[in-house]
């Protein structure tokens, strides 16, 4: 290149040809590769921020798989929270409370004083099912009373529960002084893979990374199949406010510590996703039963629930009914799927084709519960109903309840539709997320 008799050297880098593999190093030190498809349209941003890369080093370009979406616009019918979504536990002395803050569309957990052992705890019934090789991403909007903020990993791999806390002033990426009394968006992106890394964000900024690979001779926590949890507890002289993905034994979360006393924090909303994840792998089963001479009162044809243990380990399996096949013999009849009815004389036994499920056929009557589906059938007709839009990973499902460990019950109820008894037969198929 020349100008006014002066020769210049073109310092622009040569455009890489199509098919060139370009290695890019991210802010968090990870290396990722790109293949140039069109040398004339290179990306403007080739160094994305840590927030736009998954913990496995890939660009976050695919849709995340939604596992939980927790908003609090409405209180529950008889409680401040939605009992279909959450379990709630407080101390017997009434020191712990939970309230719905309508103007904030939020839930507030509080303690009345500094009594040791006082607690107010909220936990989702659902466990986010870990996907190997895909990161879990938890988001929460929280504000609380003043205190010191920590990142925490809880682990029970030794047989006793241990916690690793890092105060925000010692965080690896951006040592911080977050004002926890203000509304902040707290996020955790983490690998499990037994020894993966855990990344903590506040307000979209990566603040702390805990590296576990090459550090231990065992996993850093026992499992990543965990619920979303929110709690405030008095533990001796300290009050601890915790929020994240954890149970009583394992998990990753934020913790705010302050002196024990009257205190509170507010949970506006939260979500859990699998980054670049996919539909959970499942195993399918089915069960069928018939009755004769069913009258005008709805009675249970059969019911199912999740076993307490699966191969000796507390079950975290979720059931997603998929197909409901019905036959009304002789006369018109009605069929219903009812969640958690009161059953008279139920005896659940391991007669299911699935080793994770128990079946009851002994109950003689049913009442209450939530009717999720109903169909009326003409005499001597058969029909098949797809249930996959009713039962979903992020919506209705059969699972065990937080804290109590009691399983949901799903009952097939039947009753005649006309003025004469009928003979019903029903088959229910379901998928199990294990």
Secondary structure, DSSP 8 states (H G I E B T S, - for coil): -EETTEE----S-----TT-EEEEE-TTS-EEEEE-S-TTS--S--S--GGGB-TTS-B--S--EEEEEEE-SS--SSSSS-TTTEEEEE-TTS-EEEEEEGGGTEEEEEESS--TT-EEEEEESS-B---TTS-EEEEEEEEESS-EEEEEEEE-TTSS-EEEEEEGGG-SSS-----TTS-EEEEEEE--TTT--EEEEETTEEEEEE--TTT-SS-SSS-S-B-EEEEEEEETTEEEEEEEEE-SS-EEEEEEEEESSSEEEEEEEEEEEETT-----EEEEEEEEE-SSB-SS-EEEEEEEE-SEETTEE---EEEEEEEEEEEESS-EEEEEEES-EEES--EES-SSSTTEEEE----EEE-SEEEEEEEE-TTEEEEEE-TTTB-TTSB-B-B-TTT--B-EEEEEEEESSSS-BEEEEEEEEEEE-
